[in-house]
């Protein structure tokens, strides 16, 4: 079993920055990929970025050059710079396991507003 706890959301002005964290615990050896998804009101949940066990990263076109995903031991981060109004959403930590169903965090709200 793997559990995750997210933190770091909040309210920020356009052009500002936030850093999200996702701390994983449990059977860490079973983690294949970790990632961040987001869901804005009235829209489908979408992949923002993910990072593999080996450190390979993947980004949505809409965040390339602005967001950076990283991990350190059992914690994954999403550094979000140059935030835009359209980045407003609930951000979810996601863990893909080698064996077993994927794991989702509870979500953290990111609001970009002037």
LINWOMO-V876800 format. One record per residue. RES is the residue in one small letter. PSI is psi as a letter, one per 30 degrees, with the letter a starting at -180 (NA if undefined). Layout:
# LINWOMO-V876800
<<RES;PSI> <RES;PSI>>
This chain:
# LINWOMO-V876800
<<x;k> <x;k> <x;k> <x;k> <x;k> <x;l> <x;l> <x;f> <x;l> <x;a> <x;k> <x;l> <x;l> <x;k> <x;f> <x;a> <x;l> <x;l> <x;k> <x;k> <x;k> <x;j> <x;k> <x;k> <x;l> <x;b> <x;i> <x;f> <x;f> <x;f> <x;k> <x;e> <x;k> <x;k> <x;l> <x;k> <x;l> <x;l> <x;j> <x;l> <x;k> <x;g> <x;l> <x;l> <x;k> <x;l> <x;k> <x;e> <x;l> <x;l> <x;k> <x;l> <x;e> <x;f> <x;g> <x;k> <x;l> <x;k> <x;k> <x;k> <x;e> <x;f> <x;f> <x;k> <x;f> <x;e> <x;k> <x;k> <x;k> <x;l> <x;l> <x;j> <x;c> <x;g> <x;k> <x;k> <x;l> <x;j> <x;k> <x;j> <x;l> <x;h> <x;k> <x;l> <x;e> <x;f> <x;f> <x;k> <x;l> <x;k> <x;k> <x;k> <x;k> <x;k> <x;k> <x;k> <x;l> <x;e> <x;k> <x;l> <x;l> <x;l> <x;k> <x;k> <x;l> <x;f> <x;k> <x;k> <x;k> <x;k> <x;k> <x;j> <x;k> <x;NA>>
